[in-house]
Amino acid sequence: MKKHFLFFIFFGLFSTGYSLEPVKFNSASIVNTWIWEKSTGGLSNPYTATPKTIGFTKKIVFTPDGKVITYKNDVEIRVSTYQIEKGIGFSDKAEHDLITFEGKTYIIEKLDNQNLTIATNNQEASRSIFKR
């Protein structure tokens, strides 16, 4: 009886400490308001767009509850969900942190307390740069 009791304790400790869920990227650092600074096109369509060159401002707000709110000239234009997970980059076939929102998947190239750079996870790999 004592062996069975110890077995259940041992089994309980290991079964609650192990999860089959995938490890998620800590999205807490992306939760904030991000102001669009510029976008650049990829190899087949090289361009640089800024608020000055295209005539409008853009910002995105990532919320803690998984929503992303997009603004154009400070007017809310879209609310959708976002998801962050590990995945494989299209161009380098390496593992990256990916974020999916508004129907597209992006590689998170840079994320710190002031900067967010995302690139589309496709052959074009156009980049958008945001600041807090």
C-alpha positions in Angstrom: 0.0 0.0 0.0 2.8 2.4 0.9 4.5 1.7 -2.6 1.2 2.5 -4.3 0.9 5.7 -2.4 4.4 6.8 -3.2 3.9 5.8 -6.9 0.8 8.1 -7.1 2.6 11.0 -5.5 5.6 10.5 -7.9 3.2 10.1 -10.9 1.2 13.2 -9.8 4.3 15.4 -9.6 5.6 14.5 -13.0 2.3 14.5 -14.8 1.4 18.0 -13.6 4.9 19.3 -14.4 4.9 18.1 -18.0 2.7 19.7 -20.6 1.9 18.6 -24.2 1.1 22.2 -25.1 3.7 23.9 -27.4 6.0 26.4 -25.8 4.7 29.9 -26.6 6.8 33.1 -27.1 6.3 35.5 -24.3 4.0 38.0 -26.0 3.9 40.4 -23.0 6.7 42.5 -24.5 4.8 43.1 -27.7 1.7 44.3 -25.8 1.8 48.1 -26.4 1.1 50.8 -28.9 3.5 50.8 -31.9 3.8 53.7 -34.3 4.7 52.9 -37.9 8.0 54.4 -39.0 8.6 52.9 -42.4 8.2 49.8 -44.6 10.6 48.5 -47.2 9.9 46.1 -50.1 11.7 42.9 -50.8 13.8 41.8 -53.7 11.2 41.8 -56.5 9.6 45.0 -55.4 12.1 47.4 -53.8 10.5 50.4 -52.2 10.5 52.5 -49.1 7.3 53.9 -47.7 7.0 56.3 -44.8 4.1 58.4 -43.4 5.5 61.3 -45.3 5.7 59.5 -48.7 2.3 57.9 -48.5 0.4 60.7 -46.7 -0.9 58.9 -43.6 0.2 57.6 -40.2 -0.4 54.1 -39.0 -0.2 52.6 -35.6 -1.0 49.1 -34.2 -2.0 48.3 -30.7 -1.4 44.7 -29.3 -3.6 44.0 -26.3 -2.9 41.4 -23.6 -6.1 39.5 -24.6 -4.8 38.7 -28.1 -6.4 41.6 -30.0 -4.6 43.9 -32.5 -6.2 47.2 -33.3 -5.0 49.0 -36.4 -5.3 52.8 -36.8 -4.8 55.0 -39.8 -4.4 58.7 -39.1 -5.6 57.9 -35.5 -8.9 56.5 -36.7 -9.5 52.8 -35.8 -9.9 50.9 -39.0 -9.6 47.2 -37.9 -9.7 45.0 -34.9 -8.6 41.4 -35.3 -6.7 38.8 -33.3 -3.1 37.9 -33.2 -1.1 34.8 -32.3 2.6 34.4 -31.5 4.4 31.1 -31.9 7.6 29.5 -33.0 7.8 28.6 -36.7 10.1 28.3 -39.7 11.1 31.3 -41.8 10.4 31.1 -45.5 13.8 32.3 -46.7 16.3 30.9 -44.3 14.3 27.8 -43.1 15.4 28.6 -39.5 13.2 28.8 -36.4 11.9 32.2 -35.6 9.2 33.9 -33.5 6.2 34.4 -35.8 3.2 36.6 -35.3 0.1 36.2 -37.3 -2.6 38.9 -37.7 -4.8 40.4 -40.3 -4.4 37.3 -42.4 -0.6 37.4 -42.7 2.3 35.8 -40.9 5.3 37.8 -40.0 8.8 37.0 -38.7 9.6 39.1 -35.6 13.0 40.3 -36.5 13.5 42.8 -33.7 11.6 43.3 -30.5 12.8 45.4 -27.6 11.4 48.1 -25.3 11.5 50.7 -28.2 11.5 48.8 -31.5 9.5 46.3 -33.4 10.6 45.1 -36.9 8.5 42.5 -38.7 9.0 40.9 -42.1 6.4 39.0 -44.1 7.1 35.3 -43.9 7.1 34.8 -47.7 9.5 35.1 -50.6 9.0 38.9 -50.7 10.0 39.5 -47.1 8.9 43.1 -47.0 9.7 44.8 -43.6 7.8 47.2 -41.4 9.5 49.1 -38.6 7.6 50.4 -35.6 8.6 52.5 -32.6 6.9 52.8 -29.2 
